[in-house]
Structure formats: structure tokens, C-alpha cells
Amino acid sequence: MMGVFFRAVQSPKTKAGKWGANLLLSVDQLGGSILGIHHDETISSHLGKCERGDFRFPWWGKPVHWFLEKTDPGHCKHAIEEDEGYENGRLFI
């Protein structure tokens, strides 16, 4: 069920849908900033990098990762943004 939601948000068809997708993206990035990850990276991307082994899961990461993967298998791996979350060639967190 949530997998359908995630796919709909990733490819909105209407102007209102694009607005909603942008709003959700900014909320996601704000949440990541509050939790201590790079300000321009989504939580899903960060957790995908943790799953891949780039760095350890933060204290909140495993339960959130579990929930995302239960609702949309492969979500975090597909959400990885290779150009975000690194600073000067090092991991941000």
C-alpha cells in the first residue's frame, strides 16, 4: 500500500501533485537536518547508504529503515542520492 504512495509521489502528474511532492521532499530534508544528516539529503537516501555499508546506522535509523522497507521493499536503496550527504570527500555524519 505505501509502495504505491511512494511511487505516486516520485512521479506526480499534476501541478498540485508536483507541489505536494516538493513539500514532502522539503519535510524529509528538514527531518534529516534535525536528526543530524546532510541538509540536502533525504532520510531514505541516508538510510540506503547505511544499508550499503557506507557508514553506521544512527540511533534512530534501524527502526525507520525497517518501517520503510516493510512498506516499500528496496525503497532506501532506490532512494540513494550519490551526490548528497558527503562533504569534501568525507561522510557528513
For each residue, the residues with C-beta under 8 A, 3 or more apart:
1: 4 5 71
2: 5 6 71 72
3: 6 7 71 72 73 75
4: 1 7 8
5: 1 2 8 9
6: 2 3 9 10 71 72 75
7: 3 4 10 11
8: 4 5 11 12 17
9: 5 6 12 20 21 24
10: 6 7 21
11: 7 8
12: 8 9 17 18 20 21
13: 17
14: 17 18
15: 18 19
16: 19 20
17: 8 12 13 14 20 21
18: 12 14 15 21 22
19: 15 16 22 23
20: 9 12 16 17 23 24
21: 9 10 12 17 18 24 25
22: 18 19 25 26
23: 19 20 26 27
24: 9 20 21 27 28
25: 21 22 28 29 42
26: 22 23 29 30
27: 23 24 30 31
28: 24 25 31 32 42 43 44
29: 25 26 32 33 39 40 41 42
30: 26 27 33 34
31: 27 28 34 35 43
32: 28 29 35 37 38 39 41 42 43 46
33: 29 30 36 37 38 39
34: 30 31
35: 31 32 43 58 60
36: 33 58 93
37: 32 33 41 43 46 58 85 92 93
38: 32 33 41 46 84 85 86 87 92 93
39: 29 32 33
40: 29 84 85
41: 29 32 37 38 45 46 81 84 85 92
42: 25 28 29 32 45 46 79 81 84
43: 28 31 32 35 37 46 47 64
44: 28 47 48 68 75 76 79
45: 41 42 48 49 76 79 80 81 84 85
46: 32 37 38 41 42 43 49 50 61 85 93
47: 43 44 50 51 57 61 64 65 68 76
48: 44 45 51 52 76 77 78 79 80
49: 45 46 52 54 55 80 85
50: 46 47 53 54 55 56 57 58 61 65
51: 47 48 65 76 77
52: 48 49 77 80
53: 50
54: 49 50 91
55: 49 50 91 93
56: 50
57: 47 50 61 62 65
58: 35 36 37 50 61 93
59:
60: 35 63 64
61: 46 47 50 57 58 64 65
62: 57 65 66
63: 60 66 67
64: 43 47 60 61 67 68
65: 47 50 51 57 61 62 68 69 76
66: 62 63 69 70
67: 63 64 70 71
68: 44 47 64 65 71 72 75 76
69: 65 66 72 73 74 75 76
70: 66 67 73
71: 1 2 3 6 67 68 75
72: 2 3 6 68 69 75
73: 3 69 70
74: 69 77 78
75: 3 6 44 68 69 71 72 78 79
76: 44 45 47 48 51 65 68 69 79 80
77: 48 51 52 74 80
78: 48 74 75
79: 42 44 45 48 75 76
80: 45 48 49 52 76 77
81: 41 42 45 84 85
82:
83:
84: 38 40 41 42 45 81
85: 37 38 40 41 45 46 49 81 91 92 93
86: 38 89 90 91 92
87: 38 90 91 92
88:
89: 86
90: 86 87
91: 54 55 85 86 87
92: 37 38 41 85 86 87
93: 36 37 38 46 55 58 85
